[in-house]
Amino acid sequence: MGRSRTLPLFDEPPATAPEGFAYHPAVIDEAAERVLLTQVRALEFGDVVMRGVTARRRVVQFGWRYSFDARALSEGPAVPDYLRELQGIAGTLAGVEPAELSEVLVTEYPVGATIGWHRDAPPFGIVVGVSLLSACRFRFRRTVNDRVERAETELAPRSAYVLSGPARTEWQHSIPPTTALRYSITFRTLRRRTAGGQPQSGGRRQRSESAGT
Ligand SMILES: O=C(O)CCC(=O)C(=O)O
């Protein structure tokens, strides 16, 4: 029986970090993390529902809202002032103006929560993710010539990562069940705009995940 194009049979040994992935430990100190956590914990998180399944992780979006079911981007609430300094740090890491990181997603991962294999949605460009409170595993995979290449790293609390280039467009990423409560604050640029200045939200769905747990 020939090898399937959609279900590779063999995995490559773990690859080094994908090109376009940059990891930055300790981008904020513990005092700044405590202040952020006080604000973040007071947010009204909403459920993530994908294909009728509610994930264990919960989210709040600022700047823009992206609906996976509708594949549509709409204007969201303003980015709160207490996230501006972190948005500035994220802009420096990504090499863009902070205001270009106009979508901000705050995610709460209770123990055992996951995010399944996906690339971030098509309307978004560069991604900068900041971890708070506890560490998690961060996995990558891509398929090249029917083989799955994999890589994995740990995201420490107060660290940040940048996803651009192949790490953003070729590789999927996921987080397996968390072992302690974790929050992440993810900043994203918008990839492209129509002539009228509105971000386009069409294109191929890039998420292969279900809601996860
Ligand atoms: O929590 C994280 O750092 C990853 C978030 C993520 O991959 C996503 O929201 O698409």
The ligand as an SDF file (V2000), in Angstrom:
LIG
                    3D

 10  9  0  0  0  0  0  0  0  0999 V2000
   -0.9970   30.3830   24.1240 O   0  0  0  0  0  0  0  0  0  0  0  0
   -0.1680   30.5260   23.2400 C   0  0  0  0  0  0  0  0  0  0  0  0
    0.9490   30.9960   23.4600 O   0  0  0  0  0  0  0  0  0  0  0  0
   -0.4890   30.0700   21.8260 C   0  0  0  0  0  0  0  0  0  0  0  0
   -1.7560   30.6800   21.3090 C   0  0  0  0  0  0  0  0  0  0  0  0
   -2.1050   30.2680   19.9190 C   0  0  0  0  0  0  0  0  0  0  0  0
   -1.4400   29.4750   19.2930 O   0  0  0  0  0  0  0  0  0  0  0  0
   -3.3070   30.8140   19.2920 C   0  0  0  0  0  0  0  0  0  0  0  0
   -4.0960   31.4840   19.9730 O   0  0  0  0  0  0  0  0  0  0  0  0
   -3.5120   30.6020   18.0860 O   0  0  0  0  0  0  0  0  0  0  0  0
  1  2  2  0
  2  3  1  0
  2  4  1  0
  4  5  1  0
  5  6  1  0
  6  7  2  0
  6  8  1  0
  8  9  2  0
  8 10  1  0
M  END
$$$$
